[in-house]
Amino acid sequence: MTSKRIDSGTENTFVLVFEPGEEVAGGLLRFAADQRLAGAHLTAIGAFERVTLGFFEPQRKDYKNIRIDEQVELLSLVGNIARDPKGEPKLHAHVVVGKADGTAHGGHLLDAHVRPTLEVVLVESARHLCRTTRPELGAALLELGT
């Protein structure tokens, strides 16, 4: 993955370009850690050679994995990066992908491998974001504080 800061001010803006075969979630988390991002939001377009989507099942407090083992177009990827209570970056992103027959599939981004490219615009938040697990829900939610 290559990256470039395209704007700096109160909110730094970065463009990240992933290469074929690179894994997306891990790459985004490494970038966030390397840049010491305290919070960010992102959007992306591109394509995947395979992807695993997640559908959150509240009764199980876990994700149902939806694996798609074929080339798909990334129609939309939106999400954020926040820190957990230990200070580690956590990614929460939703994706919609399109198959060759025109059908679309969406869910949480769990795992994706790029082919041929992925172009991400990531904007650092001016304030720190924290994500805390809520045991009663089985999900990690943003804590906005005061």
N, C-alpha and C positions, 0 to 999 in steps of 0.2 A: 504494500500500500504506500502510496505517496501522498503527501499533504502539503498544503500551503495556506498560510494565514492571508486572507484577502482583505480583512478590515480589522482594525484594532481601535479600541476606545473603551467605553464601559462594558461592552459586550464584544469579545473577540469572535470573528467569524472565520471558519476554516472550511476548505474544500478538501475532501479525501477521495482518492481514486483507488479502488481495489482492482487487483489483477486477477486473471483467470485462476481458479482453484482456491483462492483465499477464502477463509472462513470469516463471516461478517461479525457476529456478536463478539467473538474473542478479539478481533481486530479493533473494534470500536472501544472495548474495555481497555485494551493495552494503550490505545491512543489517549483515552481519558486519564489513565494513570500517569503516562509519560508527561502529559501537559498539566497534570495536577488540577484538572477541572473539578470545581466544586459543584457544578451543575451545568446542564446544557440541554438544548432541544435540537432535534435533527429531522431532516427529510432526505429522501434518496430516490433515485431511479436507476434502472439497470436491468440485469437479468441474472438468473441462477441456473446452474446445472442440476441442483437438487436443493430442497428446502424442507425443513420440518417446522410446521406451524403448531401452535398450541391453542386448545380451546379449554378455558378454565371451567372446571366442574366443581361448583361450590360444595356439593355434598361430600366429595372426595378431598376437597381442599388441595387439588392438584390439577395439572394439565393433562388433557388427552392429547397424545401426539398424533399429528396428521402429517405423514411423510409423503412427499411428492418427489419421486425419483425420475424426473424428466425435465428437459429444458423448459423454463417458464420466463415470461417477462415480468419484471417487477413493476407493477402498476402504481403502487404507493407504498412508502415506508415512512411512518411518522413515529416519533418517540422522544424519550428523554433519558438523560443520564443523571443519577443522583447518588449521593454517598450513603452507605449504610452506617449504622452506629459505630462500626469499627473504622470508618473512613475509607472503605473500599468502594470503588465505583460499581454501580448496578445499572443495567440497561433494562428499560421497559419500552418495547417497540411493537407496533402492530404493522402487519403487512397485508397487501392484497397482491396476488400473483395471477397472471393470465396464462392459460394453456393454449396450445396451437389451435384447438377447436373453438376458442373464444370463451370458454367457461372461466370463471374467476373463483378463487379460493382465498380465504383470509383467516387471520388469527394472529396470535402472539408470535413474534419471531423467536424461535428456539435455536435453530441452527440453519445456516445457509452457506452454500459454496458458490462463488461468483463464476459466471461465464457469460459473456466475455468481459463485462466491466460492471462496476457499481460506482456511482457518483453520489457522494454524500455532502450535504451542506450542513455543518454543525455550528450552532451559535451558543457560545458560552453565556451562561446566566450571570447577571450582575450580582446575584445573591446565591448563597450556599443552599443547595437542596439536599434533604435527607429522606431516606426511605427506610421505614421501620415495619417489621413483620407484625401483623395483627393475628395472633394465634386463633382467635375465634373465627376469623375469616380464612385463614390459611394463605394469606396474601400479604405482600409487602406494599404499603401505601406511602405516598408522600406525606410528610409531616411538615405543615407550613409554619407552625409556631406563631410567634407574634412579631 
